[in-house]
Amino acid sequence: MKNHSIVDRRAFLKGTGVSLALPFMNSLASAAAPAKPPVRLAFMYMPHGVIMDQFWPKDQEAFLNSPPSIIQSLQPIMNQCLMMKGISGVPITPFSGAPHALELSTWLTARLPDASTRGRINIAISADQIMANYVGAHTLLPSLELATMPQTWKENQAGLHEGYYSYCSYRSPTQPVPAEIDPRNVLNRLFGKRGKEGRVTQTNPLDRQMLDRVIGGARDLRRTLAKVDQQKLDEYLDSVRSVERRIAAIETRQQEAALEKNGVGPSNRHATDSAPIEVKIPEGDKRSEYMQVMCDLTVLAFQTDTTRVSTYIGSRPNGASYPELGFTNQHHSQTHYGNDQEKIRKVAAINKFNVDQFAYMVKKMHALKEADGTLLDNCVMMWGSGLEDGNKHRRDNLPFILAGKGGGALKTGRFLSNVKGNQGDLLTTLLSCVGVPLDRPIGIATKQIAEMKA
């Protein structure tokens, strides 16, 4: 009997203590037992709901061929998407005065906070962390939590703890999971040099020297791969370099903005000028570029099987503005639009902007081959909001978009216009589709939504 050299999904390129997990490649799987790619699950959040008549398609034909303006960017891959109208949120009584404290915190828990302990966090483990508990032992990171803005909003609607404004992931009812807003730190977590205990020991893992060493090792590996996998390896390493360059460009702009704020303009800047001690994403920076870097990091994390669970909070319930769209009004202030058509236009533009970033991510995943299909085929990516709209704070018909087939569990290319279910039902069904066994429903769930499944 011949001995086959089997390199599993989490094969690594190594160089001087640095390791990069490889994408799935058929040449690295056993000829006798081809490895099946794992299924991943990701959530991307936007607060304050949507302009409903510019979000929901009129019917199945419009969904595929002439989608509304807010979701227009998804049209090239609508056959990879699933939309369902009729999913209700968690009823918020006795917290009727706390719509924004609860829109994010109930989104992945499908449960209200404990009313008897309002001043501290006490809600429920979230769907992403339920999955992380099940699959996290197979990957370097159990889960990845990202955010665009600092999670520091301070308000206490209905006496609820301010943390409910900031977190969607909860490791336990009393333990929120902080999200990372610095893409460089995310890179360190994903690809940093690690010591014996697995802790990151190198603060700048994607420097030129490290990449050159890894790519040198990749050249040796390429000779053992089939042609299609050689191309896949090349594309993967190119994408790692691309993300690093884009992060470096953002950091350069941040440093220039900080220096100019202190009166050091481009014309009189000296080589000895120190960079700012603290680097933050400026409010006036291009939010789309920043969000796309975070989306790229999610794609890389999934492609390399560094994690199989991710959340990304696109903006916080209050305080976000979008100068890139030509106006500086804060998102929240515009959502109370009444009959003001200009405010409606601005909210619709913000909605479209956020869906566009989701579309950027899932279209990239659809273009990446994995096994016999694409990376997106083996993922479930969900974009959504915890409110139906921000004008009246309704929760009867939450906006959601699903992309990816979940390894064949989801039937995509459909708009289901009259689904009966709630947020807990949706989350319970999603975990079932990605293979996570549950001993009880999530939050307020009473059933699984059978129409979603293939």
C-alpha atoms as one frame of an Amber mdcrd trajectory, in Angstrom:
protein
   0.000   0.000   0.000   1.280   3.414  -0.907   1.637   6.057   1.775  -0.011
   9.333   0.815   1.344  12.558   2.245  -1.682  14.370   3.602  -1.505  18.087
   4.361  -4.754  19.246   5.901  -6.731  22.451   5.438  -4.559  24.348   7.910
  -1.257  23.750   6.133   1.286  26.523   6.674   4.100  28.345   4.959   6.749
  29.069   7.572   9.646  31.470   7.722  11.724  32.458  10.778   8.949  31.715
  13.248   6.262  33.297  11.054   3.442  31.201   9.679   0.795  31.917   7.055
  -2.082  29.487   6.725  -2.660  28.373   3.147  -5.906  28.545   1.182  -7.655
  25.287   0.339  -5.773  23.510  -2.452  -6.715  20.152  -3.962  -3.039  19.228
  -4.402  -2.574  19.269  -0.612  -5.471  16.896   0.090  -5.282  13.134   0.164
  -5.956  11.525  -3.201  -7.961   8.848  -1.434 -10.063  11.207   0.664 -10.362
  14.733  -0.800 -10.868  17.290   1.930 -14.166  19.126   1.934 -13.822  22.846
   2.649 -15.246  23.951   5.980 -18.302  26.176   6.178 -17.833  29.703   7.542
 -20.330  32.232   8.895 -20.034  36.017   8.978 -22.255  38.904  10.042 -21.990
  42.532   8.908 -24.105  45.141  10.709 -25.477  48.604   9.985 -27.647  50.518
  12.522 -30.936  52.386  12.077 -32.665  50.254   9.457 -33.292  51.138   5.809
 -35.571  53.117   3.497 -37.874  50.182   2.926 -39.271  50.984  -0.528 -35.711
  51.391  -1.835 -34.487  48.159  -0.255 -37.046  45.420  -0.831 -37.538  44.068
  -4.384 -41.061  44.082  -5.792 -40.919  40.396  -6.687 -38.614  37.560  -7.655
 -38.028  38.865 -11.176 -37.101  42.330  -9.917 -34.787  40.736  -7.336 -32.747
  39.074 -10.076 -32.981  41.593 -12.914 -33.823  45.078 -11.584 -33.124  45.286
  -7.846 -33.894  48.488  -5.914 -31.185  51.139  -5.706 -29.935  50.249  -2.204
 -29.059  46.672  -3.192 -28.147  47.405  -6.833 -24.457  46.580  -6.313 -25.365
  42.949  -5.591 -27.043  42.393  -8.967 -24.045  40.606 -10.585 -24.259  37.897
  -7.898 -27.965  37.898  -7.030 -28.042  34.198  -7.868 -25.734  33.780  -4.848
 -28.040  35.779  -2.533 -31.194  35.140  -0.550 -33.559  37.817   0.762 -36.506
  37.176   3.051 -39.179  39.690   3.946 -41.081  39.143   7.175 -38.430  38.442
   9.836 -39.420  40.304  13.013 -37.066  41.543  15.692 -37.219  41.000  19.428
 -40.161  42.901  21.011 -38.498  45.384  23.334 -41.115  45.842  26.069 -40.350
  46.725  28.924 -37.533  48.699  27.277 -39.651  50.703  24.834 -37.538  53.797
  25.480 -34.309  52.066  24.463 -34.513  51.290  20.722 -30.866  52.092  20.001
 -29.487  50.299  23.040 -31.248  47.156  21.853 -30.930  47.239  18.059 -27.331
  45.976  18.165 -27.295  43.965  21.391 -30.300  41.827  20.397 -29.181  41.322
  16.787 -27.197  38.112  17.362 -28.664  37.156  20.733 -32.382  37.436  19.844
 -33.012  38.120  23.518 -33.645  41.128  25.747 -31.314  42.066  28.594 -32.260
  41.007  32.101 -34.601  43.749  33.327 -33.579  43.219  36.952 -29.892  44.002
  36.244 -30.124  46.931  33.809 -26.991  48.640  35.071 -24.697  45.790  34.039
 -24.505  43.580  30.971 -26.637  40.463  31.290 -28.190  39.255  28.047 -27.238
  35.932  26.322 -24.479  34.238  24.379 -24.647  35.391  20.741 -25.036  33.197
  17.660 -21.504  33.838  16.422 -20.019  32.762  19.744 -22.200  29.650  19.840
 -20.601  28.666  16.538 -17.139  29.696  17.771 -17.534  27.337  20.736 -18.299
  24.495  18.317 -15.697  25.063  15.572 -13.125  27.332  17.229 -10.827  24.515
  18.320 -10.098  23.735  14.660  -8.682  27.180  13.843  -6.017  29.574  15.077
  -8.677  32.094  16.162 -12.064  30.889  17.455 -13.699  34.021  16.035 -12.898
  37.447  14.621 -14.702  40.613  15.779 -14.264  43.840  13.795 -15.732  47.341
  13.957 -15.357  50.572  12.015 -15.616  52.916  14.992 -14.614  52.843  18.683
 -17.154  51.062  20.861 -17.416  53.872  23.353 -20.878  55.431  22.956 -22.112
  56.590  26.346 -25.840  56.714  26.887 -28.245  54.904  29.169 -31.640  54.547
  27.516 -34.149  52.995  29.941 -31.336  52.679  32.470 -29.527  50.064  30.369
 -25.760  49.676  30.519 -23.943  51.714  27.853 -22.253  48.553  26.575 -25.485
  47.520  24.892 -24.858  50.289  22.329 -21.499  48.843  21.380 -21.487  45.040
  21.311 -23.174  42.425  19.184 -20.970  39.480  20.238 -21.296  37.963  23.705
 -19.141  35.074  24.921 -21.584  34.556  27.778 -24.574  36.538  29.072 -22.234
  38.823  31.030 -19.135  38.860  28.779 -19.239  41.035  25.638 -16.504  40.427
  23.080 -14.680  43.668  22.127 -14.221  44.364  18.421 -10.951  45.469  16.825
 -10.980  48.747  14.860  -7.309  48.913  13.842  -6.621  46.854  10.703  -2.941
  46.563  11.595  -3.873  44.861  14.855  -6.130  42.519  12.929  -3.201  41.600
  10.692  -1.122  40.913  13.776  -3.786  38.570  15.119  -4.163  36.758  11.806
  -0.577  36.501  10.611   1.740  37.585  13.432   4.885  35.828  14.575   3.919
  33.526  17.415   5.815  32.032  20.319   5.488  28.563  21.792   2.205  29.363
  23.489   0.665  30.791  20.332   0.857  34.424  21.422   1.749  37.096  18.916
   5.323  38.217  19.508   5.950  40.304  16.374   4.089  43.586  16.008   4.505
  44.086  12.271   4.221  40.638  10.653   3.706  41.689   7.064   6.952  43.559
   6.578   8.958  43.154   3.378  11.561  40.833   4.918   8.985  38.433   6.322
   6.980  38.333   3.114  10.096  37.698   1.060  10.943  34.715   3.265   7.437
  33.322   3.059   7.335  33.802  -0.718  10.707  32.077  -0.981   9.170  29.080
   0.739   6.146  29.367  -1.527   8.369  28.985  -4.595   9.588  25.643  -3.263
   6.010  24.578  -2.552   4.791  25.664  -6.007   6.865  22.968  -7.702   4.842
  20.264  -5.934   1.426  21.727  -6.838  -0.830  21.239  -9.805  -1.061  24.205
 -12.167  -4.484  25.329 -10.934  -3.212  25.333  -7.329  -0.065  27.228  -8.321
  -2.331  29.996  -9.595  -4.401  29.880  -6.418  -1.283  30.181  -4.249  -0.050
  33.132  -6.331  -3.411  34.907  -6.028  -3.459  34.346  -2.277   0.017  35.785
  -1.694  -0.796  38.728  -3.964  -3.894  39.440  -1.874  -1.840  39.418   1.350
   0.565  41.980  -0.110  -2.352  44.061  -1.421  -3.988  44.313   1.991  -0.678
  45.313   3.587  -0.128  48.061   1.009  -3.629  49.445   1.480  -3.260  49.560
   5.261   0.091  51.321   4.884  -1.558  53.910   2.613  -4.318  54.578   5.152
  -1.749  54.970   7.949   0.251  57.425   5.820  -2.845  59.565   5.230  -3.619
  59.505   8.953  -0.113  60.665   9.848  -0.241  63.445   7.253  -3.621  64.625
   8.515  -2.367  64.698  12.122   0.767  66.637  11.161  -1.213  69.148   9.121
  -3.589  69.624  12.040  -0.547  70.675  14.080   0.583  73.153  11.429   3.096
  70.935   9.684   2.043  71.075   6.040   3.454  69.059   3.139   5.635  71.958
   1.977   7.542  72.369   5.266   7.610  68.803   6.535  11.019  67.410   7.457
  12.259  63.842   7.408  12.872  64.034  11.143   9.258  64.930  11.976   7.815
  62.325  14.322   4.690  60.450  13.397   1.741  60.947  15.779   1.956  58.789
  18.885  -1.634  57.603  18.535  -3.041  56.658  15.124  -6.782  56.899  14.593
  -8.977  56.757  11.542  -9.969  60.411  10.997 -13.664  61.152  10.554 -12.932
  62.751   7.187 -11.007  59.771   5.809 -12.496  57.637   3.034 -14.690  55.250
   4.946 -15.099  52.976   1.930 -11.359  52.246   1.756 -11.192  51.545   5.466
 -14.242  49.239   5.378 -12.926  47.412   2.338  -9.638  46.695   4.124 -11.625
  45.174   6.985 -13.658  43.178   4.463 -10.423  41.983   2.847  -9.164  40.835
   6.224 -12.352  38.827   6.716 -11.888  37.225   3.304  -8.259  36.357   4.070
  -9.175  34.931   7.465 -11.746  32.659   5.854  -9.592  31.779   2.866  -6.742
  30.618   5.133  -9.044  28.942   7.671  -7.598  31.163  10.374 -11.143  31.459
  11.682 -14.583  30.310  10.565 -16.647  32.932  12.390 -16.585  36.702  11.932
 -18.615  39.770  12.840 -18.175  43.296  11.534 -20.012  46.273  13.040 -20.039
  48.736  10.128 -20.884  51.701  12.384 -22.209  52.323  15.866 -25.803  53.300
  16.711 -24.881  56.990  17.056 -22.123  59.300  15.891 -21.376  58.059  12.362
 -21.201  60.446   9.410 -20.366  59.877   5.756 -18.577  62.907   4.253 -17.567
  60.686   1.338 -21.201  60.896   0.204 -21.126  64.685  -0.015 -22.771  65.555
   3.308 -21.625  65.615   6.938 -24.935  64.993   8.733 -24.801  62.196  11.252
 -26.601  59.030  10.240 -28.865  58.949  13.283 -30.098  62.525  12.924 -31.214
  61.890   9.338 -33.171  58.737  10.143 -35.889  60.774  11.867 -36.957  62.043
   8.479 -40.759  62.269   8.661 -41.694  63.618   5.226 -38.379  65.366   4.617
 -37.310  64.065   1.201 -33.757  65.358   1.544 -33.242  63.366   4.731 -34.748
  60.311   3.059 -32.303  60.746   0.166 -29.368  60.907   2.564 -30.436  57.844
   4.554 -30.932  55.886   1.333 -27.428  56.916   0.222 -26.001  55.709   3.551
 -27.906  52.435   3.209 -26.569  51.924  -0.306 -23.033  52.764   0.794 -23.094
  50.083   3.484 -24.589  47.434   1.199 -21.951  48.361  -1.402 -19.197  47.417
   1.053 -20.905  44.087   1.741 -21.194  43.556  -2.023 -17.488  44.326  -2.420
 -16.661  41.559   0.048 -18.968  38.839  -1.238 -18.132  39.510  -4.898 -14.454
  39.062  -4.052 -15.285  35.786  -2.315 -17.267  34.659  -5.341 -14.206  35.272
  -7.529 -11.944  33.087  -5.357 -11.955  29.428  -6.302 -12.074  26.819  -3.580
 -12.198  23.055  -4.201 -14.845  22.512  -6.882 -16.544  25.860  -6.361 -15.821
  29.246  -4.834 -14.993  30.544  -1.384 -18.468  32.095  -1.231 -20.053  28.691
  -1.909 -18.657  27.502   1.422 -19.738  30.545   3.461 -22.875  32.184   4.738
 -22.461  35.962   4.816 -25.256  38.005   6.408 -25.730  41.764   6.167 -28.470
  43.369   8.202 -29.776  45.839  10.751 -31.490  45.615  14.117 -34.250  48.058
  13.158 -36.696  48.059  10.269 -36.325  51.813   9.962 -34.916  54.578  12.117
 -37.842  56.935  11.678 -40.336  55.068  13.877 -37.961  52.449  15.311 -40.070
  49.616  13.954 -38.871  46.005  14.274 -41.593  44.035  12.480 -39.703  43.474
   9.229 -35.938  43.534   9.710 -33.739  44.014   6.620 -31.415  41.092   5.914
 -29.354  39.899   2.962 -27.749  36.464   2.899 -24.994  35.542   0.460 -23.333
  32.168  -0.057 -24.626  28.619  -0.135 -23.189  27.426   3.177 -21.630  24.370
   1.554 -24.912  23.573  -0.190 -27.287  24.046   2.761 -28.871  27.317   1.537
 -30.884  27.732  -1.649 -29.890  31.118  -3.074 -31.035  33.211  -6.027 -34.392
  33.848  -4.366 -36.504  36.591  -2.832 -39.034  35.213  -0.341 -41.621  37.938
   0.106 -43.778  36.488   2.873 -41.688  34.591   5.402 -43.136  34.021   8.852
 -40.448  34.056  11.490 -38.451  36.048  13.979 -34.823  36.950  14.549 -34.240
  33.906  16.727 -35.725  31.609  14.089 -33.351  33.084  11.510 -30.252  32.641
  13.693 -31.246  29.132  14.730 -31.705  28.156  11.074 -28.378  29.713  10.051
 -26.467  27.727  12.670 -28.227  24.581  11.529 -27.192  25.333   7.927 -23.521
  25.691   8.891 -23.583  22.432  10.836 -23.730  23.646  14.434 -25.885  21.381
  16.630 -28.082  23.207  19.121 -29.558  21.839  22.337 -32.052  24.696  22.423
 -33.315  27.485  20.118 -31.596  30.867  20.078 -33.379  33.631  21.978 -37.048
  33.953  21.050 -36.881  31.274  18.341 -39.729  28.785  18.098 -38.752  26.974
  14.886 -36.389  26.759  11.929 -37.270  28.515   8.660 -37.546  25.595   6.263
 -37.911  27.809   3.154 -34.291  28.944   3.494 -32.805  25.522   3.022 -31.791
  23.768  -0.176
